[in-house]
């Protein structure tokens, strides 16, 4: 099972955009790993826009963190 955590500033993505992004992440993962789409989980967490920092300075960025189960070789991990 894969888990993609999308940390975004609150209010930055509407439902249609979240749906499209979750579908795209799922489809890319399933194609690269050659796994069913049902094995891919995507979750969005909204944070106060002032909660993000880069180099010690405020930055209203979004972050996507992917976690794969153990057992994938470095060639697969490098493509995700």
Biopython code that builds the backbone (N, CA, C, O; Angstrom):
import numpy as np
from Bio.PDB.StructureBuilder import StructureBuilder

atoms = [
    (1, "UNK", "N", (0.833, -1.168, 0.000)),
    (1, "UNK", "CA", (0.000, 0.000, 0.000)),
    (1, "UNK", "C", (0.885, 1.240, 0.000)),
    (1, "UNK", "O", (1.905, 1.286, 0.688)),
    (2, "UNK", "N", (0.491, 2.230, -0.767)),
    (2, "UNK", "CA", (1.214, 3.502, -0.820)),
    (2, "UNK", "C", (0.365, 4.576, -0.163)),
    (2, "UNK", "O", (-0.864, 4.530, -0.214)),
    (3, "UNK", "N", (1.031, 5.539, 0.452)),
    (3, "UNK", "CA", (0.345, 6.669, 1.058)),
    (3, "UNK", "C", (1.022, 7.946, 0.593)),
    (3, "UNK", "O", (2.225, 8.127, 0.785)),
    (4, "UNK", "N", (0.248, 8.825, -0.018)),
    (4, "UNK", "CA", (0.727, 10.139, -0.433)),
    (4, "UNK", "C", (0.026, 11.181, 0.428)),
    (4, "UNK", "O", (-1.199, 11.301, 0.411)),
    (5, "UNK", "N", (0.828, 11.935, 1.182)),
    (5, "UNK", "CA", (0.311, 12.981, 2.053)),
    (5, "UNK", "C", (0.566, 14.324, 1.379)),
    (5, "UNK", "O", (1.710, 14.686, 1.104)),
    (6, "UNK", "N", (-0.506, 15.053, 1.119)),
    (6, "UNK", "CA", (-0.414, 16.353, 0.463)),
    (6, "UNK", "C", (-0.696, 17.431, 1.494)),
    (6, "UNK", "O", (-1.831, 17.577, 1.950)),
    (7, "UNK", "N", (0.323, 18.180, 1.862)),
    (7, "UNK", "CA", (0.200, 19.248, 2.853)),
    (7, "UNK", "C", (0.061, 20.553, 2.081)),
    (7, "UNK", "O", (0.972, 20.956, 1.358)),
    (8, "UNK", "N", (-1.082, 21.207, 2.240)),
    (8, "UNK", "CA", (-1.373, 22.395, 1.447)),
    (8, "UNK", "C", (-1.870, 23.522, 2.347)),
    (8, "UNK", "O", (-2.428, 23.267, 3.414)),
    (9, "UNK", "N", (-1.665, 24.776, 1.915)),
    (9, "UNK", "CA", (-2.236, 25.887, 2.664)),
    (9, "UNK", "C", (-3.764, 25.789, 2.657)),
    (9, "UNK", "O", (-4.360, 25.439, 1.639)),
    (10, "UNK", "N", (-4.388, 26.094, 3.781)),
    (10, "UNK", "CA", (-5.839, 26.018, 3.906)),
    (10, "UNK", "C", (-6.514, 26.862, 2.828)),
    (10, "UNK", "O", (-6.138, 28.008, 2.584)),
    (11, "UNK", "N", (-7.522, 26.263, 2.192)),
    (11, "UNK", "CA", (-8.294, 26.961, 1.185)),
    (11, "UNK", "C", (-7.641, 27.079, -0.174)),
    (11, "UNK", "O", (-8.199, 27.712, -1.070)),
    (12, "UNK", "N", (-6.458, 26.478, -0.353)),
    (12, "UNK", "CA", (-5.737, 26.630, -1.627)),
    (12, "UNK", "C", (-6.244, 25.702, -2.718)),
    (12, "UNK", "O", (-6.017, 25.968, -3.898)),
    (13, "UNK", "N", (-6.926, 24.620, -2.355)),
    (13, "UNK", "CA", (-7.426, 23.664, -3.349)),
    (13, "UNK", "C", (-8.916, 23.440, -3.151)),
    (13, "UNK", "O", (-9.366, 23.151, -2.043)),
    (14, "UNK", "N", (-9.675, 23.575, -4.226)),
    (14, "UNK", "CA", (-11.096, 23.252, -4.122)),
    (14, "UNK", "C", (-11.268, 21.738, -4.320)),
    (14, "UNK", "O", (-10.308, 21.035, -4.635)),
    (15, "UNK", "N", (-12.486, 21.253, -4.133)),
    (15, "UNK", "CA", (-12.745, 19.811, -4.203)),
    (15, "UNK", "C", (-12.392, 19.237, -5.566)),
    (15, "UNK", "O", (-11.830, 18.144, -5.643)),
    (16, "UNK", "N", (-12.711, 19.952, -6.650)),
    (16, "UNK", "CA", (-12.397, 19.453, -7.987)),
    (16, "UNK", "C", (-10.897, 19.316, -8.194)),
    (16, "UNK", "O", (-10.439, 18.345, -8.797)),
    (17, "UNK", "N", (-10.135, 20.276, -7.699)),
    (17, "UNK", "CA", (-8.677, 20.218, -7.833)),
    (17, "UNK", "C", (-8.105, 19.079, -7.007)),
    (17, "UNK", "O", (-7.220, 18.364, -7.476)),
    (18, "UNK", "N", (-8.601, 18.894, -5.769)),
    (18, "UNK", "CA", (-8.143, 17.762, -4.942)),
    (18, "UNK", "C", (-8.462, 16.442, -5.631)),
    (18, "UNK", "O", (-7.624, 15.541, -5.657)),
    (19, "UNK", "N", (-9.665, 16.318, -6.190)),
    (19, "UNK", "CA", (-10.041, 15.081, -6.891)),
    (19, "UNK", "C", (-9.117, 14.806, -8.065)),
    (19, "UNK", "O", (-8.645, 13.682, -8.239)),
    (20, "UNK", "N", (-8.856, 15.829, -8.870)),
    (20, "UNK", "CA", (-7.984, 15.660, -10.041)),
    (20, "UNK", "C", (-6.560, 15.309, -9.628)),
    (20, "UNK", "O", (-5.927, 14.451, -10.243)),
    (21, "UNK", "N", (-6.058, 15.966, -8.593)),
    (21, "UNK", "CA", (-4.698, 15.691, -8.121)),
    (21, "UNK", "C", (-4.594, 14.287, -7.541)),
    (21, "UNK", "O", (-3.628, 13.577, -7.818)),
    (22, "UNK", "N", (-5.574, 13.878, -6.741)),
    (22, "UNK", "CA", (-5.557, 12.521, -6.171)),
    (22, "UNK", "C", (-5.615, 11.476, -7.273)),
    (22, "UNK", "O", (-4.928, 10.457, -7.198)),
    (23, "UNK", "N", (-6.419, 11.714, -8.287)),
    (23, "UNK", "CA", (-6.512, 10.760, -9.402)),
    (23, "UNK", "C", (-5.200, 10.693, -10.171)),
    (23, "UNK", "O", (-4.756, 9.606, -10.542)),
    (24, "UNK", "N", (-4.578, 11.835, -10.413)),
    (24, "UNK", "CA", (-3.299, 11.854, -11.136)),
    (24, "UNK", "C", (-2.206, 11.143, -10.345)),
    (24, "UNK", "O", (-1.464, 10.339, -10.909)),
    (25, "UNK", "N", (-2.095, 11.427, -9.048)),
    (25, "UNK", "CA", (-1.095, 10.754, -8.214)),
    (25, "UNK", "C", (-1.326, 9.246, -8.239)),
    (25, "UNK", "O", (-0.383, 8.471, -8.401)),
    (26, "UNK", "N", (-2.574, 8.839, -8.080)),
    (26, "UNK", "CA", (-2.929, 7.415, -8.079)),
    (26, "UNK", "C", (-2.549, 6.761, -9.397)),
    (26, "UNK", "O", (-1.931, 5.696, -9.405)),
    (27, "UNK", "N", (-2.910, 7.382, -10.502)),
    (27, "UNK", "CA", (-2.631, 6.784, -11.816)),
    (27, "UNK", "C", (-1.144, 6.682, -12.108)),
    (27, "UNK", "O", (-0.688, 5.675, -12.650)),
    (28, "UNK", "N", (-0.382, 7.712, -11.757)),
    (28, "UNK", "CA", (1.070, 7.655, -11.971)),
    (28, "UNK", "C", (1.686, 6.564, -11.112)),
    (28, "UNK", "O", (2.490, 5.769, -11.599)),
    (29, "UNK", "N", (1.317, 6.518, -9.843)),
    (29, "UNK", "CA", (1.867, 5.484, -8.958)),
    (29, "UNK", "C", (1.533, 4.089, -9.481)),
    (29, "UNK", "O", (2.411, 3.230, -9.566)),
    (30, "UNK", "N", (0.270, 3.862, -9.832)),
    (30, "UNK", "CA", (-0.157, 2.539, -10.302)),
    (30, "UNK", "C", (0.589, 2.139, -11.575)),
    (30, "UNK", "O", (0.937, 0.970, -11.745)),
    (31, "UNK", "N", (0.837, 3.091, -12.464)),
    (31, "UNK", "CA", (1.552, 2.787, -13.709)),
    (31, "UNK", "C", (3.025, 2.483, -13.455)),
    (31, "UNK", "O", (3.577, 1.551, -14.040)),
    (32, "UNK", "N", (3.664, 3.267, -12.585)),
    (32, "UNK", "CA", (5.093, 3.083, -12.320)),
    (32, "UNK", "C", (5.347, 1.812, -11.524)),
    (32, "UNK", "O", (6.269, 1.058, -11.832)),
    (33, "UNK", "N", (4.538, 1.573, -10.507)),
    (33, "UNK", "CA", (4.739, 0.425, -9.623)),
    (33, "UNK", "C", (4.060, -0.832, -10.168)),
    (33, "UNK", "O", (4.348, -1.941, -9.719)),
    (34, "UNK", "N", (3.158, -0.655, -11.135)),
    (34, "UNK", "CA", (2.392, -1.773, -11.694)),
    (34, "UNK", "C", (1.552, -2.442, -10.601)),
    (34, "UNK", "O", (1.672, -3.637, -10.333)),
    (35, "UNK", "N", (0.706, -1.627, -9.988)),
    (35, "UNK", "CA", (-0.139, -2.082, -8.893)),
    (35, "UNK", "C", (-1.558, -1.569, -9.118)),
    (35, "UNK", "O", (-1.747, -0.582, -9.828)),
    (36, "UNK", "N", (-2.547, -2.214, -8.532)),
    (36, "UNK", "CA", (-3.919, -1.716, -8.660)),
    (36, "UNK", "C", (-4.075, -0.334, -8.020)),
    (36, "UNK", "O", (-3.416, -0.023, -7.027)),
    (37, "UNK", "N", (-4.941, 0.477, -8.591)),
    (37, "UNK", "CA", (-5.158, 1.810, -8.037)),
    (37, "UNK", "C", (-5.708, 1.755, -6.617)),
    (37, "UNK", "O", (-5.511, 2.692, -5.843)),
    (38, "UNK", "N", (-6.389, 0.678, -6.268)),
    (38, "UNK", "CA", (-6.944, 0.552, -4.915)),
    (38, "UNK", "C", (-5.851, 0.419, -3.845)),
    (38, "UNK", "O", (-6.142, 0.501, -2.651)),
    (39, "UNK", "N", (-4.614, 0.218, -4.260)),
    (39, "UNK", "CA", (-3.505, 0.110, -3.316)),
    (39, "UNK", "C", (-2.859, 1.469, -3.039)),
    (39, "UNK", "O", (-1.862, 1.553, -2.321)),
    (40, "UNK", "N", (-3.431, 2.532, -3.613)),
    (40, "UNK", "CA", (-2.856, 3.870, -3.475)),
    (40, "UNK", "C", (-3.809, 4.739, -2.657)),
    (40, "UNK", "O", (-4.991, 4.856, -2.980)),
    (41, "UNK", "N", (-3.283, 5.341, -1.601)),
    (41, "UNK", "CA", (-4.056, 6.245, -0.750)),
    (41, "UNK", "C", (-3.471, 7.646, -0.845)),
    (41, "UNK", "O", (-2.254, 7.830, -0.814)),
    (42, "UNK", "N", (-4.351, 8.623, -0.962)),
    (42, "UNK", "CA", (-3.938, 10.027, -1.007)),
    (42, "UNK", "C", (-4.746, 10.775, 0.045)),
    (42, "UNK", "O", (-5.968, 10.642, 0.106)),
    (43, "UNK", "N", (-4.067, 11.557, 0.869)),
    (43, "UNK", "CA", (-4.755, 12.344, 1.907)),
    (43, "UNK", "C", (-4.270, 13.792, 1.822)),
    (43, "UNK", "O", (-3.082, 14.056, 1.635)),
    (44, "UNK", "N", (-5.201, 14.705, 1.963)),
    (44, "UNK", "CA", (-4.881, 16.130, 1.965)),
    (44, "UNK", "C", (-5.015, 16.658, 3.383)),
    (44, "UNK", "O", (-6.022, 16.426, 4.050)),
    (45, "UNK", "N", (-4.001, 17.364, 3.833)),
    (45, "UNK", "CA", (-4.021, 18.031, 5.136)),
    (45, "UNK", "C", (-3.843, 19.516, 4.886)),
    (45, "UNK", "O", (-2.862, 19.945, 4.279)),
    (46, "UNK", "N", (-4.809, 20.299, 5.365)),
    (46, "UNK", "CA", (-4.717, 21.746, 5.208)),
    (46, "UNK", "C", (-4.099, 22.361, 6.456)),
    (46, "UNK", "O", (-4.401, 21.975, 7.585)),
    (47, "UNK", "N", (-3.234, 23.321, 6.215)),
    (47, "UNK", "CA", (-2.542, 24.011, 7.298)),
    (47, "UNK", "C", (-2.675, 25.515, 7.118)),
    (47, "UNK", "O", (-2.883, 26.008, 6.009)),
    (48, "UNK", "N", (-2.553, 26.224, 8.212)),
    (48, "UNK", "CA", (-2.539, 27.686, 8.147)),
    (48, "UNK", "C", (-1.463, 28.100, 7.136)),
    (48, "UNK", "O", (-0.348, 27.581, 7.194)),
    (49, "UNK", "N", (-1.764, 29.014, 6.218)),
    (49, "UNK", "CA", (-0.774, 29.422, 5.211)),
    (49, "UNK", "C", (0.529, 29.948, 5.805)),
    (49, "UNK", "O", (1.555, 29.957, 5.126)),
    (50, "UNK", "N", (0.502, 30.384, 7.058)),
    (50, "UNK", "CA", (1.733, 30.887, 7.678)),
    (50, "UNK", "C", (2.529, 29.778, 8.358)),
    (50, "UNK", "O", (3.537, 30.065, 9.004)),
    (51, "UNK", "N", (2.104, 28.514, 8.233)),
    (51, "UNK", "CA", (2.777, 27.401, 8.910)),
    (51, "UNK", "C", (3.968, 26.853, 8.127)),
    (51, "UNK", "O", (4.740, 26.067, 8.676)),
    (52, "UNK", "N", (4.140, 27.239, 6.868)),
    (52, "UNK", "CA", (5.214, 26.703, 6.030)),
    (52, "UNK", "C", (6.416, 27.644, 6.040)),
    (52, "UNK", "O", (6.272, 28.864, 5.952)),
    (53, "UNK", "N", (7.601, 27.053, 6.150)),
    (53, "UNK", "CA", (8.841, 27.827, 6.135)),
    (53, "UNK", "C", (9.850, 27.150, 5.222)),
    (53, "UNK", "O", (9.927, 25.922, 5.173)),
    (54, "UNK", "N", (10.616, 27.944, 4.508)),
    (54, "UNK", "CA", (11.724, 27.455, 3.702)),
    (54, "UNK", "C", (12.932, 28.312, 4.030)),
    (54, "UNK", "O", (12.872, 29.537, 3.924)),
    (55, "UNK", "N", (14.013, 27.689, 4.424)),
    (55, "UNK", "CA", (15.205, 28.438, 4.800)),
    (55, "UNK", "C", (14.965, 29.378, 5.961)),
    (55, "UNK", "O", (15.602, 30.426, 6.066)),
    (56, "UNK", "N", (14.026, 28.993, 6.852)),
    (56, "UNK", "CA", (13.739, 29.803, 8.021)),
    (56, "UNK", "C", (12.826, 30.986, 7.754)),
    (56, "UNK", "O", (12.612, 31.819, 8.635)),
    (57, "UNK", "N", (12.282, 31.066, 6.537)),
    (57, "UNK", "CA", (11.400, 32.187, 6.186)),
    (57, "UNK", "C", (10.041, 31.663, 5.746)),
    (57, "UNK", "O", (9.949, 30.579, 5.169)),
    (58, "UNK", "N", (8.982, 32.428, 6.015)),
    (58, "UNK", "CA", (7.641, 31.992, 5.599)),
    (58, "UNK", "C", (7.574, 31.745, 4.097)),
    (58, "UNK", "O", (8.147, 32.488, 3.300)),
    (59, "UNK", "N", (6.863, 30.687, 3.733)),
    (59, "UNK", "CA", (6.707, 30.327, 2.328)),
    (59, "UNK", "C", (5.399, 29.556, 2.204)),
    (59, "UNK", "O", (5.239, 28.521, 2.849)),
    (60, "UNK", "N", (4.474, 30.028, 1.401)),
    (60, "UNK", "CA", (3.176, 29.358, 1.264)),
    (60, "UNK", "C", (3.252, 28.278, 0.187)),
    (60, "UNK", "O", (2.661, 28.417, -0.884)),
    (61, "UNK", "N", (3.975, 27.211, 0.475)),
    (61, "UNK", "CA", (4.188, 26.114, -0.465)),
    (61, "UNK", "C", (3.263, 24.953, -0.139)),
    (61, "UNK", "O", (2.645, 24.894, 0.924)),
    (62, "UNK", "N", (3.191, 24.034, -1.091)),
    (62, "UNK", "CA", (2.528, 22.753, -0.865)),
    (62, "UNK", "C", (3.589, 21.671, -0.911)),
    (62, "UNK", "O", (4.575, 21.792, -1.639)),
    (63, "UNK", "N", (3.393, 20.613, -0.139)),
    (63, "UNK", "CA", (4.362, 19.520, -0.058)),
    (63, "UNK", "C", (3.620, 18.210, -0.252)),
    (63, "UNK", "O", (2.569, 17.991, 0.350)),
    (64, "UNK", "N", (4.169, 17.332, -1.098)),
    (64, "UNK", "CA", (3.623, 15.985, -1.262)),
    (64, "UNK", "C", (4.686, 15.007, -0.809)),
    (64, "UNK", "O", (5.799, 14.994, -1.335)),
    (65, "UNK", "N", (4.335, 14.181, 0.178)),
    (65, "UNK", "CA", (5.238, 13.183, 0.723)),
    (65, "UNK", "C", (4.675, 11.802, 0.398)),
    (65, "UNK", "O", (3.531, 11.500, 0.735)),
    (66, "UNK", "N", (5.476, 10.967, -0.255)),
    (66, "UNK", "CA", (5.024, 9.621, -0.605)),
    (66, "UNK", "C", (5.727, 8.566, 0.226)),
    (66, "UNK", "O", (6.941, 8.626, 0.426)),
    (67, "UNK", "N", (4.958, 7.597, 0.710)),
    (67, "UNK", "CA", (5.501, 6.484, 1.473)),
    (67, "UNK", "C", (5.138, 5.188, 0.762)),
    (67, "UNK", "O", (3.963, 4.916, 0.517)),
    (68, "UNK", "N", (6.148, 4.393, 0.433)),
    (68, "UNK", "CA", (5.945, 3.104, -0.240)),
    (68, "UNK", "C", (6.235, 1.989, 0.736)),
    (68, "UNK", "O", (7.025, 2.155, 1.665)),
    (69, "UNK", "N", (5.597, 0.854, 0.528)),
    (69, "UNK", "CA", (5.893, -0.299, 1.365)),
    (69, "UNK", "C", (7.306, -0.780, 1.072)),
    (69, "UNK", "O", (7.864, -0.497, 0.012)),
    (70, "UNK", "N", (7.867, -1.496, 2.007)),
    (70, "UNK", "CA", (9.210, -2.046, 1.842)),
    (70, "UNK", "C", (9.211, -3.076, 0.721)),
    (70, "UNK", "O", (8.188, -3.690, 0.422)),
    (71, "UNK", "N", (10.364, -3.252, 0.113)),
    (71, "UNK", "CA", (10.513, -4.301, -0.885)),
    (71, "UNK", "C", (10.672, -3.813, -2.305)),
    (71, "UNK", "O", (10.988, -4.606, -3.192)),
    (72, "UNK", "N", (10.462, -2.527, -2.550)),
    (72, "UNK", "CA", (10.663, -1.992, -3.889)),
    (72, "UNK", "C", (12.131, -1.687, -4.083)),
    (72, "UNK", "O", (12.781, -1.148, -3.187)),
    (73, "UNK", "N", (12.653, -2.025, -5.240)),
    (73, "UNK", "CA", (14.049, -1.762, -5.543)),
    (73, "UNK", "C", (14.301, -0.281, -5.774)),
    (73, "UNK", "O", (13.362, 0.503, -5.906)),
    (74, "UNK", "N", (15.582, 0.100, -5.823)),
    (74, "UNK", "CA", (15.942, 1.503, -5.989)),
    (74, "UNK", "C", (15.491, 2.050, -7.338)),
    (74, "UNK", "O", (15.232, 3.249, -7.445)),
    (75, "UNK", "N", (15.390, 1.221, -8.364)),
    (75, "UNK", "CA", (14.910, 1.688, -9.662)),
    (75, "UNK", "C", (13.471, 2.170, -9.574)),
    (75, "UNK", "O", (13.118, 3.178, -10.186)),
    (76, "UNK", "N", (12.641, 1.468, -8.827)),
    (76, "UNK", "CA", (11.241, 1.863, -8.651)),
    (76, "UNK", "C", (11.160, 3.087, -7.758)),
    (76, "UNK", "O", (10.438, 4.031, -8.078)),
    (77, "UNK", "N", (11.880, 3.095, -6.649)),
    (77, "UNK", "CA", (11.833, 4.235, -5.732)),
    (77, "UNK", "C", (12.326, 5.510, -6.400)),
    (77, "UNK", "O", (11.840, 6.600, -6.096)),
    (78, "UNK", "N", (13.268, 5.383, -7.290)),
    (78, "UNK", "CA", (13.801, 6.557, -8.001)),
    (78, "UNK", "C", (12.831, 7.136, -8.990)),
    (78, "UNK", "O", (12.969, 8.298, -9.370)),
    (79, "UNK", "N", (11.833, 6.357, -9.429)),
    (79, "UNK", "CA", (10.847, 6.835, -10.392)),
    (79, "UNK", "C", (9.620, 7.442, -9.737)),
    (79, "UNK", "O", (8.784, 8.016, -10.436)),
    (80, "UNK", "N", (9.481, 7.339, -8.437)),
    (80, "UNK", "CA", (8.285, 7.845, -7.760)),
    (80, "UNK", "C", (8.511, 9.212, -7.175)),
    (80, "UNK", "O", (7.603, 9.782, -6.570)),
]
sb = StructureBuilder()
sb.init_structure("model")
sb.init_model(0)
sb.init_chain("A")
sb.init_seg("    ")
for serial, (resi, resn, name, xyz) in enumerate(atoms, 1):
    if name == "N":
        sb.init_residue(resn, " ", resi, " ")
    sb.init_atom(name, np.array(xyz, "f"), 0.0, 1.0, " ", f" {name:<3s}", serial, name[0])
structure = sb.get_structure()
